[in-house]
Amino acid sequence: MASSSLSVLHYRQPERKSVTRYHQMPPEVHEYVIEMGTGNQQGPGSGSSIVDQSMLSKLVKDKRNDEVARLGGVEGITTSLKTDLQQGTGGDVEDISWRTKAFGTNSYAKPPKQGLFYFVWEELIDPTILILLVCAAMLLGFGIKEYGTENGWYDGGSILVAVFVVVSVSAASKFRQNKQLDKLSKISNNILVKVVRNGSRQNIPIFDIVVGDVVCLSIGDQVPADGLFMEGHSLLVDESSMTGVNDLVEVDKDQNPFLISGTMVADGYAKMMVTSVGINTTWGEMMSSVHSESIEQTPLQARLKKLILLTGMFGLVVGCLVLAALLVRYFTGTTTYENGNKEFNGSKTKADDVIKAVVGIIATAVTIVVVAVPQGLPLAVTLTLAYSMRRMMADRALVRKPSACEEMGSAAIICMDTPALLLTKMEVTKSVVGAESMEGRSYTSIADNVLELLIQGISLSGSSVHKLFSVAPMDDAIRSWAVMKLNMEMDNTIHGLSILDVEASCPEKKRIGF
């Protein structure tokens, strides 16, 4: 194995007591070993097995329930990784350091960024630029031969200067835009994730997630890494981004405890333990296989591309017709010098004069083709978008997609399905118990047993569940209504109660159940 200064974790599970101990190994050792056994007992957990990063990765990628059971279930793997459901990881520098060295960081290898010379070369191999360079070289050679070095470089030199300006400006603009988009991509991808470390809940960047972290997931969250379900209620995950199947997948502790990075939580909430990060996850493996990054085209850029293609084809047709017409006129002796002599007079015309005349005719046709193609339009749109994104960043507005600037700038009317904008703060305006509306009625008219259950249910939504997971604004509004209208004391109504199952609230279902 590769050389590195790392620790080795040995975990043994005797018949009744479990002992976990660390051994500091010599610097040349690079491995993490977890030994699990149960004395003389035989069964899924018997024997000794080595758990490494590749095994942890396959647990989730292949959804191997049998392997999870062999390692002692989620609890066994949790203990092996020195993680606790309530306390999480240690969270100190030393703890994070050995986890990072052993299992890697939550990032994946990206293709190297293109330098300035890449964009210069991309411009130079453009067919139009190549034609201009050939014409410039020919005009430069014949001009110097006929008029000398002092005056013969004008025609060819002017074309070379124009090509240099076009290539330099276009390459520099694309290079600058690429750097800006890369910077914006880093900011937009740096999502904050809720984790439990050293017993406290923290918001950390997604890139700082390490193996063993306990992550709190709720509706709308992205699963930051591959992991295992520890506890939660009614967790449904949208795996369409990874599998292509639109059906929601139910995740629980027994049948399907596997959570895949890059998927989204559609319903419920849970705690997950991270088992793989970065390149070792399903998402990281897929993203690392992408060898190039494509810059998204806006609708206007797509339309301009079609326009440029059409005008370019039209200019090419016209240029070819002009080239044919000028060549016919020249070789038929129609064109003459100022003194009236024919430019082409059969075998009497020197070869150098013929070549010079043909090069001039070709340069004229190429000029028509080049002028017909509005090469500056895409560059102008690119510069405008980059400028708009910088201005919006200065106003603390992050643009995740460049096309959003154009689309929002083109919006004239915003259609809404509600008469007003919804704030994050909500309030209860109407309540119904059973089939009867409570509007204008006293809450003392509610039967005592029904009122007690109502208070208990609302109070439970503000108990430990509220402390561990983010809660929808609807839940806060219901609790506020209960305190103000029902005079409920949340701390005194749930003693002796335990949560068996929870149906989390979401805008689609508009209900919550305990």
N, C-alpha and C positions, 0 to 999 in steps of 0.2 A: 504493500500500500504506500501512498505518497507520504513523505515525511512532514510532520507537523507536530507542534507541542499541544497535545490534547489530553483530556482525562478519559478514563475508562470507567463506565458505570456497571457494577456487578449487582444484580438483584436476585436474591434467593428467597423462596417462599417455603419454609418448613411446614410441618403438619399443622401447627396451630399459630405460631407467631411468624410475622414477616419481618425480615431484617434487610435494611437497605444500607449499603455502605459504599463510599467512594474510595478508589485507589488511584493515587497519582502515578502515572506511568512515565517511563523515560521519554525524552523529547522525540525519539525516533518512532514512537508508536503512534499510529493514526487510526483509531477505531473506537467505536462505542459498542460495548457488549452488554447484553441483558440476558442473564441466565435465569430461567424460571423452572421450578420443579416442585414436587409435592411428596417428598419422601418415598415411601414404598407404595403409595397409592398409584393406581393405573387409571388412565382416562385421558380426556382431552388436554389436561394441563400437565400431564406427567412428562418426565424426561427433561431434556435441556435443549434450548433453542437460542440461536443468536438473532437478535432483532437489530437490523441496520436500516439505513435510510431507504435503500431499495425495497426492503420488505414493507416498510411503512407506506411507501408510495403505492405499491401494488395493492395494499389493503383497500384503498379508496378507488383507485383506477379500475381494478377488477371486481370491486365490491365483494370481497371474500369474507363472508360471514363465518365460514368454518375456521379461517385463520384468526379472526378476532376472538372467537370462542377458545381456540387453542392457547391464545396468549392471555387468557383470563378475563376476556370481555373488555368492555370499555374501561372498567375500573382497573383492571390489570395493566392496561397500556397507560392509563393515566398515572398510576403509581410508578411505573417504570420510567416515565418521562419526568418524574419529580414535579407533578402538577396536582393541584387540588381544586375541586369543584368550586369551593367558596373562596379560597385564598388566591387561586390562580398560580402563576409562576412567581419566583422571588422578585423579579423586576429590577434587581440591582445590576451594576455594571458587570460583575463577574458572572452572574447567572446568564445574562443576555449574551455575554462573550462566548461562553462554552457552547451555548445552543447554536449560535451563529457559525462557529467553527465546525461543529459537528454536522449540522443539517443545512447550512447555507442561509442566504438572505432571501427575502421575498421579492426578488427581481429576476428577470430573465435576460439572457444575452441578446442584444440587439445588433443588427448589421451596422458596420462602421458608417459614420456620417460622411457624406460626400463633401470633399473639399472644393475650393474655388476652381482648381484646374479641371475637376470633373465637369463642371458647368461650362467652362471655356471650351473643352473638347466637345461637349454636347452641341455647342453652337457652331463650332468649326465644321462638324460633319453634316451640317444642314445642307441639303442639295443646292439651295440658292447661294449660300456662302461659297460652296465649292466651285460653282460655275463662275461666280464673281472673281474668285482667286485665280482661276485659270485664265480668264479674260485679262485680269490685271497683269499677270505674268507675261502674257503674249504681247499686250500693248506696251508694257515696260521694255521688253526686249527689242521689239521693232522700233519703238520710239527712240531709244538710246542709239540703236544702230543707224537710224536715219538722221536724227537731229543732234546726236551727241549726248553726253551725260548731263550737261547743264540744262538743256531744254527738252530732252527727250523723255524725261520721267513724269511729265505732268499728267498725262492721261492715266497711265497705269498707277502712278503714285496716289492720285486722288481717289481711285477705287480702293486701294489698300487702306488709306486713311479712313474712308467710310466704313469698310469692313471692320477695321480695328475698333472704331467707335461703337458700332452696333454690337459686336461680340462682347466688348468690355462692359457696356451698360447692361445688356441682357444677362450676362453671366453673373455680374455683381448683384443685380436685383434678385435673381433666382437664389443665389447663395444666401443673401440676407434674409429672404423670405423663408428659406429652409431652416435657418437658425432660429427665427422667430417662432415658426410652427413647432420646432422641437422644444423650445422653452415653454410654449403654451401647453404642449402635450404633457410635459413633466408636471406642470401645475395642475392641469385638469385630471391627471391620473392619480395625483396624490390625495386619495380619499381618506378621510378620517374614519377610523374603526374603533368601536367600543370594546375594550378588553378589561379583564380583571387581573391586576398584578398586585401582589403583596396585600391582598384583601380589599383593595380599593379599585373602583371602576374608573378607567382613564380613556381618553380619546387620543389615539396615536395614529400617525400616518400609516397607510397600508404597507409601505415598504419596510416598516420597522417590526412587522409581525414575525415572530419566531416560532419554531416547533415547540409545542407545549403550552402556548398561550391559550387562555380561555376567552373566546370571543362571544359577545352578546349580539344576537341577531334578532331583528324585528322586521315588520312588513316594509318592503321597499329596499332593504339592505342587499348589497352584493356580497356574496360569500368570498372572503378575501384570500382563502387558501383551501387546500384539501384538508378535511378533518372528519371527526366523528361526533355524532350527536351525544351530548351528555345529559341534558335535561331540557324540558320545554313542553309546549302544548300546541297541538293543532298545526304543526309546521308543514306547510306546503311549499315546494320549491319549483321554480320554473327552470328547467334544464334545456329549453329549446335552443339556447345559444351554443350548447355543446353537442346535443344529440339530434337536434332538428325536429324533435317531437314536441308538439305544443301542449300535450297533457301535463297537468301539474303532478308532481311526484310527492307522495307523503313520506316524510322522514320521521322515524321514531327510534327508540333505543333498541328494540328487539329485532324487528324484521329488516329494517333498512336504516342503519345509523350513519350512512355515508353522505357527506356533503362535498360537492365538487366546486372547486374555485371557478369564478366567473359566472356562476348561476345567481338567480335573484330569488329572494324570499317573497312569495306571493301572499302568504297568510301565516298567522301564528307567530310565535317567537321561541327562541331556544338559546341554549349555551352550547357551543361547540369547542372541541379541543383540536388544535391545529396539529396535524401529523406530517404535513409536507408543505414546503414553501418554494417559491421561485420556480426554477427549471424542473424541479421534481414534481410539480403539480400538473394536472391535466391541461390547465389553461396555459401555464408557462411553457410546457412542451410544445403546444400548438403554436404559440406566438413565436417561439424561437425558430420554428421551421420556416417562418416567413423571411425570405432573404432580402426583400426590398420593401420600402415604405412608399406608398403612392400618395400623392397630394390630391386631395379631393377637389374635383371641379365643381364650380358653382353653376347654376342654370345659365347665367349670362355667358360664362366662359364656354360652356358646351355649345350654346347657340353661335357664339363668335367663331368657334372652331369650324362649325359647318359653313358659316359665311366665308371664312378664309379659304376653306377647301373649294367652295363654288367659284369665288373670285379668282383663286389660283388656277383652276381649270380653265376658266374663261380667258385669263391672261396668257396661259400656255398656248391655247388654241390661236389667239390673236398673234402671239409672238411667232408661232410656227408659220402662220400665213404671211406675216411681214417678212420673215426670214426667206421663205420661198420666193416671194415677190421680188425682194431686193437681189437675191442671187440670180434670178432669171433676168432682171434688168441689167445687172452687171455683165453677165456672161454673153448676153445678146448684143452688147455694145450700146445700149440705150443711154447709160450714164456717161457724162462727159466732164472734162475739167473746165476751168474758167476760160481757158483759151479756145475751147471748142473741140479739143481732141478727145477721142474716146478713151475711157479709163481702161477698157479691155479691148485689145486689138489682136486677138488670136495669139500666134506664136511670137509676135513682136513684143508682147508684154512680158516684162521680167517676172520671174517666179516670186521674187521678194515683194513686188508690187501686188501680185495676185494674192499672196498670203496676207499682206497688210490689209487689202480691201476686204477680204473674206472675214478677217478678224474684226474689222470695224462693223461689218454687217451683223456678225454674230453678237457683238457687244450691244448693238442697237436692239436686236430682238430680246436679248437677256434683260436689257433695261426695261422694256415693256413688261416682261414677265415679273420682274422684281417690283416695279411700281404698282402692278395690279394686285399684289398681295399685301394687305395691311398688317404687316408684322408687328406694328406698334400697339395694336388694339389689345391683344392678350396681356402684353406687358403693362399697359396702362391700367387694366382691370386688376392685375396682380398687385401693383403698387398701391392702388386705391384700397383694396381689401386689407393689405398689410397696415396701411396708415389707419384705417378704421379700427382694426383690432388693437393697435397701440393706444389709440384715443380711448377706447372702451376699457382697456386695462387700467389706464390712468384714472378712470371713474370707478374702478374696482368692479368692473363687469367682465367676467371671464367668458371668452368666446371659445366654445369647444369645437365648433364646426365653422370654417370660414364662410360656408354658404349661408349661415344664419344671418350674417351682416346684410347680405344682399336681399334675402327673403324678407327680413323684418323691415328693411328700408323700402321695399316695394309694397308693404302692407298699407292699404288705405282704410280698411274697415276691419274691426275685430268683432267676430260674432261669438256670442256667449249663450250657453244654455240656461243661465240663471240671471235674474234681474240685477244682480250686484256682485262685486268681487267678494270672495270668501276670505276672511281673516283667519289667522291661526287660532285666535281666541273665539270660541263658540259658546253659546248659551242655550239653555232649554227654554223654549217659548210655549210648548204645549206638552202635556203629559196625559197618558191614558193608562189606566189600571184595568186589566181584563178587557172589557168592551166598552167601559164607561170613561168618558173624558173627565178629567179632574179640574178643568178650567172653571173658575168661579166657585169651586167647592172647597170645603175644609178637608185637610188631610187626616183629620181625626175621624173622618167617616170611613176610612179604610179599615178593614178587619185587622185585628191585632196580629194574627198569625201571618197574614199577607204582608202587612207593614214590616214585620220583623224579618221575613225572608227578603223583602225588597232592600231593607237597610243593610242586611248582611251581604247580599250580592254586590251592592254598590261599594260597600266598605272593603270587600275583598279586592276589588279592582285598584284600590289605593294602598294595598298592603305590600308584602315582600315582592310581589310581581312588579309593582310600580317602581320599586327601588332597583330591580335588576334589569328591567327592560324598558325601552322607550315606550311611552303611552301616547295613543292618538289624542288629538284635541277633543274628540267626542267624549272620551273617558273623563277628561278634566272637567268638561262642561257638566256631565252627569253628576260627578262628585260635588261640584260646586252647588248644583241645584239641590242635592240631597242635604248638604250642610245648611244652606240658607232656608230651604222650604220645609225640610223634614226635621230640622234641628238635630241632625245626626252627629254623634261623636265617633269619629272613625276609629280612634284608638281603643274604644271600650266595647266594640260590637263584634269582634272576631276572635275573642279569647275562646279557646277550646275547639276552634274550627280548623280543619286542614283541607287543602286544595287537592282534589282527586284528579280533576281534569279541567281544562280551560279552553274556551272557544274565544279566540282573540277578536277584538272589534276591528272592522275594516269598513271603508266607505261603501263597498259593494253589498255586504250582508246587513250592515246597519244594526248589529246586535252584538252582545257580549254575553257569554254564559260561563258559569262556574259549576 
